[in-house]
């Protein structure tokens, strides 16, 4: 259980992958998972923000989760990374009832600044209800939890489906996340996703999907990934066009080496007209994201 006191928060390192709903059976029958037992749970989650959206602006999520007879309160900071990989601080603790523990929030680092005055104004803004299947995997000397979430995001009258895979590093080397994702993507059409459930819900509520600015290759890949996430939630073809434009710019980027340009070129042709990935897209996107993450870390 993660602490709610003033000690440093654990850092969550995970790789998020979007999965077409039609490919769930393919994932479940993948050799990595087919012979491994899993746990299935129902998760009901309520997210909180101020009427002005102060937490969304600060890219902080506050959540209550109902899990069987337990209620868990969680605070997450903005993820750092791209290409599906993110690292962020997270605090989580059990509360006696499904109402916010405001005093514990006030003790956390994210609420030691201007947000301290916003705690009393927090209210429910969106919900995510989903079925979670989870596998505990020993992979190349590391321990990884793989979860498959299926359900729905609801914000007011707006709704969007949840169908995603998360690989969370429990112990070991983050490189194992990349190699496991690549092994899955060989047979299942997965693609990196850079949008959390909370950020997706906030965008649904506003009916606005802002895209990040880009200059370097990693930023263009991130922009394309966020644009694809936005397209699948908004069904606005402008976001699919923005993703394709970002991929076109990426493929011609002078900072990419020959291998990177080849991978970027594959991305341009490996999405179908509905923005759904082929296995070739997932493999190339993961290879390129891994390469760019390594290069960014060396800067």
Buried (B, 14 or more C-beta within 10 A) or exposed (E): EBBBEEEEBEEBBBBBBBBBEEBBEBBEEBEBBEEEEBEEEEBBBBBBBBEEEBBBEBBBBBBBBBBEEEBBBBBBBBBEBBBBBBBBBBBBBEBEEEEBBEEBBEEBEBBEEEBEEBBEEBEEBBBBBBEBBBBEBEBEEBBBBBBBBBBEBBBEEBEBEBBBBBBBBEEBEBBBBBBBBBBBBEBBBBBBBBBBBBBBBBBBBBEEBEBBEBEBBBBBBBBBBBBBBBBBBBEEEEBBEBBBBBBBBBBEBEEBEEEBBBBBBBBBEBBEEEBBBBBBBBBBBBBBBBBBBEBBEEE
